[in-house]
Amino acid sequence: MHPLNQMPELADRQTSLGINPKFGPALQELIGDPSWNALMPFRMGYPVTETLLSPRRGIDEVVV
């Protein structure tokens, strides 16, 4: 899962600044139901190819 908070933030910003709304209508189109609002959208999925693990430091390198 990956958060996509930029869409609702830009929709609110355009509304509060009186800017021509682009993100609000696009977000409503994605939702598909005018009685719903996006609070915190997420992108979900799974990899279609195998990937390498992210490098991590050992705990002894982080905790002093």
C-alpha positions as CSV (number, residue, x, y, z in Angstrom):
1,M,0.0,0.0,0.0
2,H,1.1,3.5,-0.8
3,P,-0.7,6.7,0.5
4,L,-1.8,9.2,-2.1
5,N,-2.6,12.2,0.1
6,Q,-1.7,14.8,-2.5
7,M,-5.0,14.5,-4.4
8,P,-7.3,15.6,-1.6
9,E,-4.8,18.2,-0.4
10,L,-4.6,19.8,-3.8
11,A,-8.4,19.7,-4.1
12,D,-8.8,21.5,-0.8
13,R,-6.1,24.0,-1.6
14,Q,-7.7,24.9,-5.0
15,T,-11.0,25.4,-3.3
16,S,-9.6,27.5,-0.4
17,L,-7.6,29.7,-2.8
18,G,-10.4,30.0,-5.4
19,I,-8.3,28.4,-8.1
20,N,-9.9,26.7,-11.0
21,P,-10.6,23.3,-9.6
22,K,-8.9,20.4,-11.4
23,F,-8.2,17.9,-8.7
24,G,-11.6,18.0,-6.9
25,P,-13.6,17.0,-10.0
26,A,-11.1,14.4,-11.0
27,L,-11.1,12.9,-7.5
28,Q,-14.9,12.8,-7.5
29,E,-14.8,11.1,-10.8
30,L,-12.5,8.4,-9.4
31,I,-14.8,7.9,-6.3
32,G,-17.9,7.6,-8.5
33,D,-20.4,8.5,-5.8
34,P,-21.0,12.2,-4.9
35,S,-22.1,11.3,-1.4
36,W,-18.5,10.0,-0.6
37,N,-15.3,12.0,0.1
38,A,-11.7,10.8,-0.1
39,L,-10.0,11.3,3.2
40,M,-6.8,9.3,2.6
41,P,-6.6,7.4,-0.7
42,F,-4.2,4.6,-1.1
43,R,-2.7,2.8,-4.1
44,M,-2.7,-1.0,-3.6
45,G,-1.1,-3.7,-5.6
46,Y,1.6,-6.4,-5.8
47,P,4.8,-6.6,-7.8
48,V,4.6,-8.4,-11.1
49,T,8.3,-9.0,-11.2
50,E,10.7,-10.1,-8.4
51,T,12.6,-7.2,-6.8
52,L,15.6,-6.9,-4.6
53,L,15.2,-6.3,-0.9
54,S,15.8,-2.8,0.4
55,P,19.2,-2.5,2.2
56,R,18.8,-2.1,6.0
57,R,21.3,-1.2,8.7
58,G,21.8,-3.6,11.6
59,I,20.3,-2.6,14.9
60,D,23.8,-2.3,16.4
61,E,24.5,0.5,13.9
62,V,21.4,2.4,14.9
63,V,21.1,2.0,18.6
64,V,23.8,3.5,20.8
